[in-house]
């Protein structure tokens, strides 16, 4: 039979979903305006950890936990348990697409002055049906599963009684193209560097308190080229700065307040598009390259604040608020979360309530399950 026309087409809903979410958003959300920054592998900044998500996505200076690998690996040094393993899961909830999710598994091992961590994260964008048009008829060719994943390891070292630093290396793989059409997999290497200060115990009358601060420079690496789009994308490099205050009113009750600022260290688009710069130049100029000057640079800073209540290290209540300017992604949400620990097990859940002007499909619940192996 003579093929007068041969095309491969995707389900329109899924095509719109993963092109917007994966390729054209500064954050893992839908683009709001031209000045939203496009990055590769935006799933790296999707927060699927229910502990952090329940506190407005703070994490760089909050209390250490097993999921510190992604937000600040140096926090592992100050954990009371010698090792733990955990899984986390976040589904994508939308009426048209139901099989998209982000999941991961994390492990750490702590020694006297150092710690090792590892994480594997997998982002499935669901099944995309492929069809072939021959004449007036369409034939089913099969199903394609776009995916992105990361495999990472970290090393942290205690430099003083209250301060530690950590480095993380990360291998990234993305398969968003149809396998039969040219290059279907994009790969990249990235690294993080982080520091964390966890003060000694202090007292106000009979109240015990600590203070913390931390920083993280994350996802520093080479640009990624998607051949189908004809250009390269920067990785979602971020600088995070944060501080925290922990107050223990008695041997059972503890409160923690954390605040965090986040900024993307990638070029801001101008009238000609996204400037082509090397990694170092992009990191430096990202602090002053916005077309509208300091005002726009300030708008590129995301803010988060989180509060956590702990009862006897067995029951946890969390809440937080996250703010991103409307021209830079428009993520605004109030989050709530809870956790329960029994023996060596802990389960946590979180849910955000969005105040954005659009429907964010990643405003969905997160759930963790943690198992601790023992005390050091």
N, C-alpha and C positions, 0 to 999 in steps of 0.2 A: 504494500500500500504506500502511496506517495504521501509524505508528511508535508502538508501545506503550511503547518504552523506547529512548533513544538515549544511549549513553555512549561516551566515549573513554578507553581505558585503556593504560597503558604496561607494558612488560615489568617485572615486579616486581623483578627483580634490579637492573636499571638505575635504577629509581626509588629504591630503597633506596640504591644507590651514590651518585647525585649529590645526593640530599637530605642524606645524612649528611656526605658529603665536602665539599660546597660551601656548605651553609647552616647546619649545626648544630655545626660544630667550631671550637674556638678555634684549632687548627692544622689543616692539611689532612689530618686523620685523623678516625676515628670518635670520637664523643663518649663519654667515660667516665663522667662524672657531671654532675649538674645545674650545678655550678659551672664547668664548661668554658664558655668564652666564645664566643658565636656571632659570626661576622663575615662580611661580604660578601667576595667575591673571595679566598677563602683560597688559591687557587692562587699568589698572590703570594709566599707563604712556602714553597711547594714548591721545594726546591733541586734544580735539574736540571743544575747545573754540576759536572762530574766532578772538577774541581780542588778546589773547596771541599768537595764531598761526601766526597771521599776523606780529608779531614782533619777529620771530625766536624762539618762545616758551619761551621767558623770562616771568617771572611772580612773582618770589619771592620778588622782590624789586621794581616792576613797580607801577604805580599809581593804587589805589584800584578800583575795579569794582565788579559787582555782582558775577562774577565767581571766586572771591578770595578764595572761599571755598576749592577748590582743591589745589591751589598753595601756599596760605598763608592766613589762615582765620583771622589772627590778623589785616589785612588791612581793614576789615569791619569798624573798629572804626573810620577811617578817611574819610569815604564816606559822601558826603553832603546830600544825601537823607536818610530818615529814614527807608525805606524798598523798596524792589523790588523783582520781580520774573522774571525768564528768562528760555528759552529753547535753547538747542543747538543740532546740528545734523551734523554728518559726515558719509557719505556713503563710502563703500568699492567699488572701481571701478576696475573691471577686466573683460575681455571679457568672461571668463568662469563662473564667479560668480557675480551675480548682486543684490542679496538681503541681503547683509551683511551690517550692519550699527552700529554705536555707537551714542546713543542719551541720553539726560538727561534733568532734570529740577532742577533748583536751586532757593532757596529763602533765604532772610536774613531779620532780624529785628534789627535795631539799636536803642539803648537807649542813655542816657547821657554819661555813662562811660563803657557800655558793649554792646555786640551784640551777636545774635544767628543766626546760619545759618543751612541750611539743603539741602541735595542733593540726588537725585536718578538718577543713571546711569544704562543704559541697553545696553548690547552688544549682538546683534543677529548675529549668524554665518550662518543664512540662513537655508534652508530646505535641509536635507540629506535624500535621498531615501534609504529605507531598502528593501532588497530582500532576498528570501530564495531559495536555489538551491535544487531541488529534481530531481535526475537523471540528465537528459540532459536539463531540463526546469527550468526557473527562475520565481518566483512568487513575485509579489509586496506585501509587508507586511504593508507598510505605510510610513509615513514621520516622521523623528525625527528632532527637532529643538535644536541644541546645543546653550546654552546661558550662559552669565555671567552677574552678576549685583552687584551693591553696593548701600547700604543705609547708609547715614552718617549724623551726626549732629555735630555742632561746637559751642564753646563758646569762646568769646574773651573779654579781659578786658584791659582797658586803665590804664597803670601804671604810666604814667607821661604825661605832655602836648604833648610830641612828640613820645612816645614809648608805644607799646601795645604788648601783647602776646595772643596766642590762642591755644586751643587744639581741636582736632577732633577725634571722634570715628567712626569706620567704620565697618559695617557688610557686608561680602562678600559671595556670593553664585555662584557656578559654576556647570553647568550640561553639561559635555562634553561626558559622556559615554552613551551607548545605555541603555535605562531604564530597559530593560529586563535582563541585564547582570550585576548582582551584584550591588555594590555601584555606583549610577549614579550621586550623588550630593556631591560636596566638599564644605565645609563652613569654614570661618575663621573670626577672629576679628582682627582689626588693629587700630592703632591710630597715629596721627600726633601731633607734637608740633612745634610752629612757633613764630617768633618775627618780628616786623616791626618798623622801625624808620622813621618818616616823619617830617622833620625839619620845623622850623618856617620860615617865609618869610625873605629873605635877598635881598639886592640890590647891583648891580654893575652899577653905574651911575643911569640911569632911568630904568634899566632892573631888573625885579624881578626874583629870582630863589629860588629853594628849592633843597635839596639833600635827598636821601633815602638810606636805606640799610635794608636787611632782611635776614632771614634764615628760613629753614624748614627741620625738620627730619620727613620723611613721611613713612607710611606703615610699622610701627614696629608692629610685631605680630608673632604668632606661625607659624610653618611650616605647609604646606598643603600636604596631601597624596592623590594621585590618585591611587586607588587600581589597575587599569588596567596597570599602568606603574611600579608598584612594588617598588616605592620609594617616598620620600617626597621632596617637593620643597619649597624653601624659598620664602617669599613675596618679591616684588620688593622695598625693603627699599632703600630710597635715602636721601642724604644730599644735600641741595641746599643753596648756598650763593650768594648774589647779591647786586648790588648797582645801584643807578639811579641819574640822574640830570635833573631837570625840569627848563626850561627857558621860561619866559613870556615876550615877546617883547613889547606888548601893551595889551589893554583890550580884544582883539580879538584873538591874535595869541599866540600859546604856542607850545613848542617843548619839547620832552622827549627822553633821551638816557638812555638805561638800559643795563647792562652786568650781566651775570650769569654763575656760575660754578656748575656742578652737578656730584655727584659720587654715585655709587651703593655701599651700605654697606652690601654686601653678599659675601661669600667666592668665590675666584677665582678658577676655576678648575685646578687641577694639573694632573700628569700622571695617578694617581689612580682614577680620577674623581672629583666629588664635595665633599669636606670634610664635615663630619657630626659634626656640632657644635650647641651649644645652642644659643639663641638669643643674649645674651650679649656678649658672646665670638665672635660670628660672626661679630657683630658691631665693636668691638675693633680691631680684627685681620684683618678686611677687608682693613685697611690702610697699611698693610705691608705683606700680604700673597701671593702676586703675585709671581709665580715661577721665573720670570726674574727680580725681584727686583724693585727698585724705577722707572726705566724706564717704566715698564709695569703698575705699579700703576698710573703713570702720564697719560698713555694712557687711563685709565679707567675714566678719567674726561671728561665730555662733556662740551662744551663751547657754549654760545649763546649771541648774541648782537642784540638789537632791537631799532628802531627809530620810533617815532610817532609824527605826526603833528596834532594839533587840531585848528580848527577855530570856535571860539565863542561857544565851547562845543556842536557844532551841526554837524560838518563835520570832519571826521578823515581819515588820510592817514597813513599807517603803512608799515614798511619793516624790515626785520631782516635776520640774518644768524645763522645757527646751525651747529656745527661741532662735529662729533664723530669719533674716530680713526677707521681705516679700519679693525683692528683685534677685535674690540669691538662692532661691529654693523654696522659701515660704513654708518651712517646717515649724509649726508651733503646736505643742501638745503638752497636756498634763498627763502624767503617768502615775499609776498605782501598782503596787506589787506586794507579794507576801511570800513567806517561806516557812518551812517547818523542818526541823532536824530531829532525828531519833537515832541514838547510837552513832554509827558511822555514816548514816544516810542523811541526805538533805534534798528537799524538793523546793523549787521556787517557780513562781509564775508572775507575769507582769502584763499590763495592758495599757496602751496610750489612748487618750481622748483628744482628738485633733481639733485645733482652732484655725486651721488653714482654710484658705478660700477655695480649695479644691479637694477632691476625694483622693486621699493617699492610700493606695492599695496595700501598703506595708504597715498601716495602722492596724496591727493584729496582735494576738497574744503571743507571748514567748514562754517557754517552759524549759527548766533545767532539771537534771538529776545528777547528784554528786555522791561519790563514795570515797571516804577518807580511810587510808590504810593504817594510820596510827599516829601516836605522838612521837616527837623527836626526843 
